Every structure is written in structure tokens, then in C-alpha cells.
């Protein structure tokens, strides 16, 4: 199964780069012909150009929720992502909306059950810094293990 492990974020905005840091570490530890690693800082419709052609995607990204604990790791699906409050613009199109549109246009995209989001609860995504906050930094090794586990479970099925 052609798989993309995608680190999302911006490495100059403190915790926002956590997805990229996790994927960089996973790429050092896991190699397979059918798995590719990439980084992106795009959303909305632009994410389709990054994920098209893959049968499976594991996306690693920062998340901020009202009830979340800093450093907590969640496994989510695209349908778990809430709609943007400003979804009237293609720049704010939700992940489920972008996937639905791409599929409607005939793009080869992973099915929702083959699209996993490893979300790491973060503290600060606004401060210019090339390092994560201490609690998020401590979560990186755990997130790496979660991604490796996801890769191994999918790799065994292939």
C-alpha cells in the first residue's frame, strides 16, 4: 500500500513544528519502498496536491483543543476534524471538505479508514522559536512510537 507519512506545521513557530519533528525522527528509523516521508505547511485545497496518489496517509500535526492536556497524543480520522468557522474560503476548507472535493474530482486519495491523523496537543503555536515547549518536546518520542506502531500495523497488512 503506497503510504505517505506527512509532518505538518511550521518549524519557526514553536510547537507548530512538532509534526515535522516527529516525522523526521520516524524517517530515520523506518525505511520501506512503499513508504514516503514529506513535510507540509498547507491546508485547504492545497493539501490535495501533497496527498494525491497515495493509498494511505499518516499525518502528524499539532492540535489545540479546549479540554486537551499539553503533550497528549490522539489518533483521529479526517471526520474527527471540526469544520472551520470560516469555511467560505478555499483557504479555510476543512480536511473532510477537501477530501470530498478531491474525490468528487476523481483524484486518487486514501479512504477515510486509511487516513490517520496523529495529533499532538500543543501549548504555543504563535511564538517565533525553533524549539518546542518542554511538555511538547517530551511528547515527541511517544509520538514517534505511535507513528511507528501505525506504520507496522499497516505494513503487516500489505
MDTraj code that builds the backbone (N, CA, C; nanometers):
import mdtraj as md
import numpy as np

residues = "UNK UNK UNK UNK UNK UNK UNK UNK UNK UNK UNK UNK UNK UNK UNK UNK UNK UNK UNK UNK UNK UNK UNK UNK UNK UNK UNK UNK UNK UNK UNK UNK UNK UNK UNK UNK UNK UNK UNK UNK UNK UNK UNK UNK UNK UNK UNK UNK UNK UNK UNK UNK UNK UNK UNK UNK UNK UNK UNK UNK UNK UNK UNK UNK UNK UNK UNK UNK UNK UNK UNK UNK UNK UNK UNK UNK UNK UNK UNK UNK UNK UNK UNK UNK UNK UNK UNK UNK UNK UNK UNK UNK UNK UNK UNK UNK UNK UNK UNK UNK UNK UNK UNK UNK UNK UNK UNK UNK UNK UNK UNK UNK UNK UNK UNK UNK UNK UNK UNK UNK UNK UNK UNK UNK UNK UNK UNK UNK UNK UNK UNK UNK UNK UNK UNK UNK UNK UNK UNK UNK UNK UNK UNK UNK UNK UNK UNK UNK UNK UNK UNK UNK UNK UNK UNK UNK UNK UNK".split()
xyz = np.array([
    [0.0853, -0.1169, 0.0000],
    [0.0000, 0.0000, 0.0000],
    [0.0901, 0.1234, 0.0000],
    [0.0786, 0.2072, -0.1015],
    [0.1608, 0.3280, -0.1124],
    [0.1198, 0.4255, -0.0021],
    [0.2141, 0.4514, 0.0893],
    [0.1857, 0.5274, 0.2105],
    [0.2689, 0.6545, 0.2162],
    [0.2053, 0.7617, 0.2633],
    [0.2724, 0.8884, 0.2900],
    [0.2650, 0.9160, 0.4392],
    [0.3793, 0.9440, 0.4991],
    [0.3846, 0.9909, 0.6375],
    [0.4176, 1.1393, 0.6271],
    [0.3226, 1.2221, 0.6686],
    [0.3282, 1.3648, 0.6427],
    [0.3360, 1.4443, 0.7716],
    [0.4451, 1.5169, 0.7889],
    [0.4595, 1.6065, 0.9028],
    [0.4083, 1.7438, 0.8654],
    [0.3126, 1.7928, 0.9426],
    [0.2512, 1.9228, 0.9158],
    [0.3035, 2.0258, 1.0149],
    [0.3091, 2.1514, 0.9688],
    [0.3415, 2.2583, 1.0616],
    [0.4438, 2.3552, 1.0073],
    [0.4938, 2.4362, 1.0996],
    [0.5910, 2.5392, 1.0680],
    [0.6957, 2.5378, 1.1788],
    [0.8184, 2.5048, 1.1440],
    [0.9231, 2.4857, 1.2449],
    [0.9779, 2.6151, 1.3040],
    [0.9285, 2.7300, 1.2606],
    [0.9728, 2.8546, 1.3248],
    [0.8661, 2.9106, 1.4179],
    [0.7575, 2.8345, 1.4374],
    [0.6510, 2.8781, 1.5278],
    [0.6354, 2.7795, 1.6443],
    [0.7368, 2.7719, 1.7255],
    [0.7369, 2.6953, 1.8498],
    [0.6771, 2.5557, 1.8316],
    [0.5670, 2.5252, 1.8994],
    [0.5086, 2.3905, 1.8968],
    [0.4457, 2.3537, 1.7630],
    [0.4215, 2.4491, 1.6756],
    [0.3586, 2.4196, 1.5470],
    [0.4432, 2.3242, 1.4626],
    [0.5730, 2.3177, 1.4877],
    [0.6604, 2.2300, 1.4107],
    [0.6675, 2.0874, 1.4611],
    [0.5915, 2.0523, 1.5641],
    [0.6044, 1.9205, 1.6256],
    [0.5776, 1.8067, 1.5267],
    [0.4828, 1.8225, 1.4366],
    [0.4553, 1.7172, 1.3390],
    [0.5737, 1.6897, 1.2490],
    [0.6420, 1.7954, 1.2098],
    [0.7607, 1.7815, 1.1249],
    [0.8737, 1.7140, 1.2017],
    [0.8936, 1.7542, 1.3273],
    [0.9998, 1.6931, 1.4077],
    [0.9751, 1.5434, 1.4281],
    [0.8511, 1.5058, 1.4505],
    [0.8171, 1.3649, 1.4691],
    [0.8451, 1.2865, 1.3415],
    [0.8009, 1.3376, 1.2280],
    [0.8180, 1.2643, 1.1022],
    [0.9655, 1.2541, 1.0636],
    [1.0426, 1.3561, 1.0911],
    [1.1865, 1.3480, 1.0631],
    [1.2506, 1.2339, 1.1412],
    [1.2104, 1.2176, 1.2675],
    [1.2657, 1.1104, 1.3503],
    [1.2166, 0.9732, 1.3019],
    [1.0895, 0.9639, 1.2656],
    [1.0367, 0.8368, 1.2144],
    [1.1112, 0.7966, 1.0870],
    [1.1376, 0.8924, 0.9997],
    [1.2068, 0.8641, 0.8736],
    [1.3465, 0.8066, 0.8973],
    [1.4110, 0.8454, 1.0065],
    [1.5426, 0.7911, 1.0403],
    [1.5338, 0.6448, 1.0832],
    [1.4184, 0.6065, 1.1366],
    [1.4051, 0.4746, 1.1997],
    [1.3273, 0.3725, 1.1178],
    [1.2592, 0.4154, 1.0121],
    [1.1738, 0.3224, 0.9375],
    [1.1900, 0.3469, 0.7882],
    [1.2344, 0.2469, 0.7168],
    [1.2501, 0.2585, 0.5726],
    [1.1771, 0.1438, 0.5035],
    [1.1065, 0.1778, 0.3975],
    [1.0363, 0.0781, 0.3176],
    [1.0131, 0.1379, 0.1796],
    [1.0158, 0.0556, 0.0779],
    [0.9970, 0.1037, -0.0593],
    [0.8609, 0.1688, -0.0811],
    [0.7594, 0.1232, -0.0096],
    [0.6240, 0.1734, -0.0329],
    [0.5831, 0.2848, 0.0639],
    [0.6802, 0.3393, 0.1388],
    [0.6503, 0.4471, 0.2341],
    [0.7371, 0.5681, 0.2015],
    [0.6717, 0.6831, 0.1894],
    [0.7418, 0.8084, 0.1650],
    [0.7158, 0.9032, 0.2802],
    [0.8103, 0.9918, 0.3036],
    [0.8013, 1.0906, 0.4103],
    [0.8066, 1.2292, 0.3474],
    [0.7239, 1.3206, 0.4001],
    [0.7211, 1.4555, 0.3471],
    [0.6812, 1.5520, 0.4581],
    [0.6991, 1.6806, 0.4306],
    [0.6631, 1.7872, 0.5230],
    [0.5793, 1.8889, 0.4469],
    [0.4822, 1.9486, 0.5151],
    [0.3986, 2.0497, 0.4503],
    [0.3484, 2.1489, 0.5542],
    [0.3187, 2.2668, 0.5051],
    [0.2588, 2.3697, 0.5910],
    [0.1379, 2.4290, 0.5212],
    [0.0662, 2.3446, 0.4481],
    [-0.0501, 2.3903, 0.3722],
    [-0.1763, 2.3235, 0.4244],
    [-0.2881, 2.3836, 0.3940],
    [-0.4171, 2.3265, 0.4302],
    [-0.5156, 2.3540, 0.3190],
    [-0.6420, 2.3345, 0.3487],
    [-0.7454, 2.3605, 0.2491],
    [-0.7235, 2.2777, 0.1245],
    [-0.7502, 2.3368, 0.0111],
    [-0.7373, 2.2660, -0.1162],
    [-0.5926, 2.2281, -0.1476],
    [-0.4975, 2.3062, -0.0992],
    [-0.3568, 2.2802, -0.1322],
    [-0.3065, 2.1476, -0.0763],
    [-0.3698, 2.0958, 0.0282],
    [-0.3261, 1.9674, 0.0833],
    [-0.3471, 1.8545, -0.0169],
    [-0.4438, 1.8714, -0.1076],
    [-0.4714, 1.7675, -0.2064],
    [-0.3513, 1.7409, -0.2963],
    [-0.2762, 1.8447, -0.3315],
    [-0.1573, 1.8256, -0.4143],
    [-0.0511, 1.7436, -0.3427],
    [-0.0491, 1.7488, -0.2111],
    [0.0507, 1.6761, -0.1324],
    [0.0118, 1.5292, -0.1165],
    [-0.1164, 1.5009, -0.0960],
    [-0.1584, 1.3639, -0.0614],
    [-0.2136, 1.2833, -0.1781],
    [-0.2354, 1.3466, -0.2937],
    [-0.2935, 1.2727, -0.4057],
    [-0.1986, 1.1632, -0.4532],
    [-0.2581, 1.0509, -0.4923],
    [-0.1803, 0.9383, -0.5420],
    [-0.1413, 0.8373, -0.4355],
    [-0.1687, 0.8670, -0.3097],
    [-0.1358, 0.7744, -0.2012],
    [-0.2593, 0.6962, -0.1603],
    [-0.2378, 0.5704, -0.1235],
    [-0.3479, 0.4864, -0.0761],
    [-0.3683, 0.4992, 0.0744],
    [-0.2634, 0.5445, 0.1422],
    [-0.2690, 0.5579, 0.2881],
    [-0.1893, 0.6811, 0.3293],
    [-0.2418, 0.7565, 0.4244],
    [-0.1714, 0.8739, 0.4768],
    [-0.1729, 0.8675, 0.6289],
    [-0.0558, 0.8921, 0.6863],
    [-0.0435, 0.9148, 0.8295],
    [0.0062, 1.0579, 0.8433],
    [-0.0811, 1.1444, 0.8907],
    [-0.0490, 1.2865, 0.9057],
    [-0.0198, 1.3137, 1.0525],
    [0.0888, 1.3851, 1.0789],
    [0.1245, 1.4198, 1.2161],
    [0.1178, 1.5719, 1.2269],
    [0.0403, 1.6204, 1.3243],
    [0.0181, 1.7636, 1.3329],
    [-0.0078, 1.8058, 1.4770],
    [0.0102, 1.9346, 1.4996],
    [-0.0238, 1.9965, 1.6279],
    [-0.1745, 2.0165, 1.6339],
    [-0.2284, 2.0105, 1.7545],
    [-0.3714, 2.0355, 1.7747],
    [-0.3882, 2.1125, 1.9054],
    [-0.4891, 2.1966, 1.9085],
    [-0.5233, 2.2682, 2.0323],
    [-0.6720, 2.2531, 2.0541],
    [-0.7062, 2.1899, 2.1646],
    [-0.8460, 2.1711, 2.1987],
    [-0.8704, 2.2282, 2.3385],
    [-0.9911, 2.2727, 2.3662],
    [-1.0192, 2.3327, 2.4979],
    [-0.9926, 2.2381, 2.6147],
    [-1.0200, 2.1100, 2.5963],
    [-1.0065, 2.0159, 2.7064],
    [-0.8768, 1.9344, 2.7018],
    [-0.7918, 1.9585, 2.6026],
    [-0.6699, 1.8799, 2.5855],
    [-0.5616, 1.9133, 2.6867],
    [-0.4790, 1.8127, 2.7154],
    [-0.3636, 1.8287, 2.8042],
    [-0.2388, 1.8396, 2.7172],
    [-0.1550, 1.9376, 2.7441],
    [-0.0345, 1.9602, 2.6661],
    [0.0484, 1.8315, 2.6599],
    [0.0855, 1.7913, 2.5391],
    [0.1635, 1.6702, 2.5187],
    [0.0803, 1.5459, 2.4939],
    [-0.0504, 1.5555, 2.5111],
    [-0.1391, 1.4422, 2.4859],
    [-0.1393, 1.4086, 2.3365],
    [-0.1450, 1.2796, 2.3048],
    [-0.1446, 1.2339, 2.1660],
    [-0.2772, 1.1651, 2.1375],
    [-0.3397, 1.2040, 2.0281],
    [-0.4668, 1.1445, 1.9869],
    [-0.4540, 1.0881, 1.8463],
    [-0.5221, 0.9767, 1.8225],
    [-0.5356, 0.9225, 1.6872],
    [-0.6728, 0.9620, 1.6365],
    [-0.6760, 1.0343, 1.5258],
    [-0.8001, 1.0865, 1.4708],
    [-0.8153, 1.0453, 1.3252],
    [-0.9365, 1.0595, 1.2746],
    [-0.9633, 1.0408, 1.1320],
    [-1.0013, 1.1761, 1.0743],
    [-1.0028, 1.1890, 0.9429],
    [-1.0446, 1.3175, 0.8851],
    [-1.1824, 1.3625, 0.9345],
    [-1.2728, 1.2692, 0.9570],
    [-1.4075, 1.3054, 1.0008],
    [-1.4102, 1.3598, 1.1443],
    [-1.3029, 1.3365, 1.2197],
    [-1.2949, 1.3913, 1.3544],
    [-1.2613, 1.5399, 1.3546],
    [-1.2134, 1.5882, 1.2420],
    [-1.1731, 1.7283, 1.2344],
    [-1.2971, 1.8157, 1.2214],
    [-1.3050, 1.9156, 1.3069],
    [-1.4208, 2.0062, 1.3053],
    [-1.4126, 2.0994, 1.1860],
    [-1.5292, 2.1408, 1.1382],
    [-1.5332, 2.2368, 1.0283],
    [-1.4785, 2.3708, 1.0736],
    [-1.4089, 2.4358, 0.9854],
    [-1.3569, 2.5689, 1.0136],
    [-1.4717, 2.6669, 1.0283],
    [-1.4534, 2.7665, 1.1127],
    [-1.5558, 2.8689, 1.1291],
    [-1.5646, 2.9590, 1.0065],
    [-1.4608, 2.9582, 0.9240],
    [-1.4564, 3.0447, 0.8071],
    [-1.4479, 2.9612, 0.6801],
    [-1.5284, 2.8577, 0.6693],
    [-1.5187, 2.7642, 0.5576],
    [-1.5696, 2.8222, 0.4265],
    [-1.6026, 2.9495, 0.4211],
    [-1.6449, 3.0112, 0.2969],
    [-1.5296, 3.0363, 0.2020],
    [-1.4070, 3.0251, 0.2494],
    [-1.2884, 3.0468, 0.1680],
    [-1.2193, 2.9137, 0.1432],
    [-1.1645, 2.8959, 0.0224],
    [-1.0935, 2.7716, -0.0075],
    [-0.9695, 2.7567, 0.0803],
    [-0.9172, 2.8679, 0.1326],
    [-0.8013, 2.8599, 0.2214],
    [-0.8394, 2.7961, 0.3542],
    [-0.9645, 2.8035, 0.3925],
    [-1.0102, 2.7504, 0.5198],
    [-1.0908, 2.6221, 0.5056],
    [-1.0920, 2.5624, 0.3880],
    [-1.1685, 2.4401, 0.3668],
    [-1.1176, 2.3329, 0.4629],
    [-1.2097, 2.2666, 0.5292],
    [-1.1716, 2.1629, 0.6250],
    [-1.1099, 2.0438, 0.5522],
    [-1.0387, 1.9606, 0.6264],
    [-0.9808, 1.8401, 0.5682],
    [-1.0885, 1.7493, 0.5102],
    [-1.1982, 1.7211, 0.5836],
    [-1.3025, 1.6389, 0.5222],
    [-1.3594, 1.7029, 0.3951],
    [-1.3745, 1.8338, 0.3949],
    [-1.4259, 1.9030, 0.2772],
    [-1.3311, 1.8935, 0.1592],
    [-1.2011, 1.9103, 0.1850],
    [-1.1017, 1.8993, 0.0784],
    [-1.0978, 1.7580, 0.0219],
    [-1.1028, 1.6581, 0.1097],
    [-1.1024, 1.5188, 0.0630],
    [-1.2263, 1.4885, -0.0206],
    [-1.3416, 1.5340, 0.0238],
    [-1.4656, 1.5106, -0.0513],
    [-1.4580, 1.5763, -0.1887],
    [-1.4078, 1.6973, -0.1937],
    [-1.3958, 1.7661, -0.3218],
    [-1.2979, 1.6935, -0.4132],
    [-1.1833, 1.6561, -0.3602],
    [-1.0840, 1.5838, -0.4401],
    [-1.1376, 1.4532, -0.4943],
    [-1.2086, 1.3792, -0.4108],
    [-1.2677, 1.2526, -0.4572],
    [-1.3726, 1.2792, -0.5640],
    [-1.4504, 1.3853, -0.5440],
    [-1.5510, 1.4216, -0.6431],
    [-1.4906, 1.4583, -0.7770],
    [-1.3681, 1.5089, -0.7743],
    [-1.2969, 1.5437, -0.8976],
    [-1.2207, 1.4247, -0.9568],
    [-1.2311, 1.3094, -0.8918],
    [-1.1680, 1.1883, -0.9437],
    [-1.0235, 1.1693, -0.9027],
    [-0.9766, 1.2439, -0.8045],
    [-0.8388, 1.2273, -0.7579],
    [-0.8246, 1.0961, -0.6822],
    [-0.7064, 1.0347, -0.6945],
    [-0.6747, 0.9169, -0.6154],
    [-0.6317, 0.9638, -0.4775],
    [-0.7173, 0.9379, -0.3784],
    [-0.6923, 0.9790, -0.2404],
    [-0.7237, 0.8622, -0.1479],
    [-0.6596, 0.8570, -0.0317],
    [-0.6898, 0.7475, 0.0600],
    [-0.8326, 0.7577, 0.1135],
    [-0.8929, 0.6430, 0.1365],
    [-1.0236, 0.6386, 0.2023],
    [-1.0060, 0.6859, 0.3458],
    [-1.1130, 0.7327, 0.4071],
    [-1.1038, 0.7827, 0.5449],
    [-1.0437, 0.6796, 0.6396],
    [-1.0754, 0.5517, 0.6194],
    [-1.0209, 0.4495, 0.7102],
    [-0.8711, 0.4261, 0.6876],
    [-0.8164, 0.4780, 0.5785],
    [-0.6736, 0.4679, 0.5509],
    [-0.6023, 0.6015, 0.5704],
    [-0.6657, 0.6919, 0.6431],
    [-0.6100, 0.8252, 0.6686],
    [-0.6109, 0.8466, 0.8194],
    [-0.4934, 0.8415, 0.8798],
    [-0.4804, 0.8560, 1.0240],
    [-0.4121, 0.9887, 1.0559],
    [-0.4642, 1.0581, 1.1525],
    [-0.4031, 1.1822, 1.1989],
    [-0.3508, 1.1573, 1.3403],
    [-0.2209, 1.1728, 1.3563],
    [-0.1591, 1.1657, 1.4881],
    [-0.1480, 1.3105, 1.5350],
    [-0.2336, 1.3469, 1.6287],
    [-0.2444, 1.4852, 1.6739],
    [-0.1809, 1.4991, 1.8117],
    [-0.0914, 1.5976, 1.8229],
    [-0.0227, 1.6220, 1.9486],
    [-0.0731, 1.7547, 2.0053],
    [-0.1284, 1.7476, 2.1254],
    [-0.1810, 1.8675, 2.1910],
    [-0.0643, 1.9602, 2.2257],
    [-0.0740, 2.0858, 2.1804],
    [0.0366, 2.1799, 2.1949],
    [-0.0015, 2.2988, 2.2823],
    [0.0994, 2.3745, 2.3183],
    [0.0809, 2.4898, 2.4059],
    [0.0916, 2.6225, 2.3312],
    [0.1947, 2.6356, 2.2463],
    [0.2247, 2.7652, 2.1855],
    [0.2557, 2.7487, 2.0369],
    [0.1706, 2.8037, 1.9519],
    [0.1929, 2.7984, 1.8069],
    [0.2088, 2.9383, 1.7478],
    [0.2273, 3.0369, 1.8329],
    [0.2360, 3.1752, 1.7865],
    [0.3731, 3.2397, 1.8058],
    [0.4510, 3.1907, 1.9012],
    [0.5805, 3.2497, 1.9313],
    [0.6840, 3.2024, 1.8297],
    [0.7642, 3.2965, 1.7786],
    [0.8742, 3.2592, 1.6905],
    [0.9808, 3.1888, 1.7720],
    [1.0009, 3.0614, 1.7433],
    [1.1008, 2.9807, 1.8116],
    [1.1196, 2.8533, 1.7308],
    [1.2418, 2.8064, 1.7230],
    [1.2692, 2.6819, 1.6511],
    [1.2747, 2.5627, 1.7457],
    [1.2253, 2.5794, 1.8673],
    [1.2155, 2.4686, 1.9621],
    [1.0743, 2.4649, 2.0200],
    [1.0353, 2.3474, 2.0584],
    [0.9033, 2.3287, 2.1188],
    [0.9091, 2.3599, 2.2679],
    [0.7925, 2.3830, 2.3258],
    [0.7839, 2.3997, 2.4697],
    [0.8234, 2.2674, 2.5363],
    [0.8675, 2.2704, 2.6613],
    [0.9159, 2.1475, 2.7263],
    [0.8155, 2.0312, 2.7246],
    [0.6897, 2.0563, 2.7534],
    [0.5911, 1.9473, 2.7568],
    [0.5706, 1.8852, 2.6187],
    [0.5736, 1.9659, 2.5151],
    [0.5571, 1.9137, 2.3792],
    [0.6842, 1.8407, 2.3363],
    [0.7989, 1.8947, 2.3719],
    [0.9268, 1.8281, 2.3418],
    [0.9284, 1.6881, 2.4024],
    [0.8788, 1.6748, 2.5250],
    [0.8733, 1.5430, 2.5914],
    [0.7790, 1.4476, 2.5202],
    [0.6798, 1.4983, 2.4479],
    [0.5826, 1.4134, 2.3781],
    [0.6368, 1.3584, 2.2468],
    [0.7416, 1.4187, 2.1934],
    [0.7918, 1.3766, 2.0615],
    [0.8302, 1.2289, 2.0581],
    [0.9090, 1.1754, 2.1523],
    [0.9417, 1.0322, 2.1451],
    [0.8178, 0.9416, 2.1507],
    [0.7189, 0.9793, 2.2312],
    [0.5948, 0.9000, 2.2371],
    [0.5213, 0.9062, 2.1030],
    [0.5171, 1.0233, 2.0425],
    [0.4503, 1.0380, 1.9128],
    [0.5228, 0.9574, 1.8050],
    [0.6552, 0.9552, 1.8107],
    [0.7325, 0.8743, 1.7160],
    [0.6920, 0.7279, 1.7296],
    [0.6797, 0.6795, 1.8519],
    [0.6404, 0.5396, 1.8743],
    [0.4990, 0.5128, 1.8218],
    [0.4085, 0.6081, 1.8380],
    [0.2723, 0.5928, 1.7864],
    [0.2752, 0.5803, 1.6345],
    [0.3515, 0.6661, 1.5679],
    [0.3597, 0.6610, 1.4212],
    [0.4239, 0.5296, 1.3764],
    [0.5311, 0.4891, 1.4423],
    [0.5944, 0.3614, 1.4069],
    [0.4976, 0.2447, 1.4238],
    [0.4192, 0.2474, 1.5296],
    [0.3189, 0.1433, 1.5517],
    [0.2151, 0.1425, 1.4392],
    [0.1701, 0.2618, 1.3991],
    [0.0750, 0.2716, 1.2877],
    [0.1359, 0.2184, 1.1586],
    [0.2614, 0.2499, 1.1349],
    [0.3281, 0.2008, 1.0143],
    [0.3403, 0.0491, 1.0168],
    [0.3771, -0.0056, 1.1312],
    [0.3932, -0.1509, 1.1413],
    [0.2593, -0.2221, 1.1233],
    [0.1526, -0.1675, 1.1788],
    [0.0216, -0.2332, 1.1648],
    [-0.0227, -0.2322, 1.0187],
    [-0.0013, -0.1239, 0.9498],
    [-0.0368, -0.1174, 0.8082],
    [0.0575, -0.1949, 0.7215],
    [0.1850, -0.2035, 0.7622],
    [0.2858, -0.2745, 0.6835],
    [0.2613, -0.4248, 0.6879],
    [0.2149, -0.4734, 0.8039],
    [0.1859, -0.6162, 0.8172],
    [0.0692, -0.6577, 0.7286],
    [-0.0276, -0.5649, 0.7093],
    [-0.1462, -0.5974, 0.6312],
    [-0.1179, -0.5968, 0.4815],
    [-0.0148, -0.5245, 0.4405],
    [0.0144, -0.5095, 0.2969],
    [0.0671, -0.6373, 0.2362],
])
top = md.Topology()
chain = top.add_chain()
for i, resn in enumerate(residues, 1):
    res = top.add_residue(resn, chain, resSeq=i)
    for name in ("N", "CA", "C"):
        top.add_atom(name, md.element.get_by_symbol(name[0]), res)
traj = md.Trajectory(xyz[None], top)
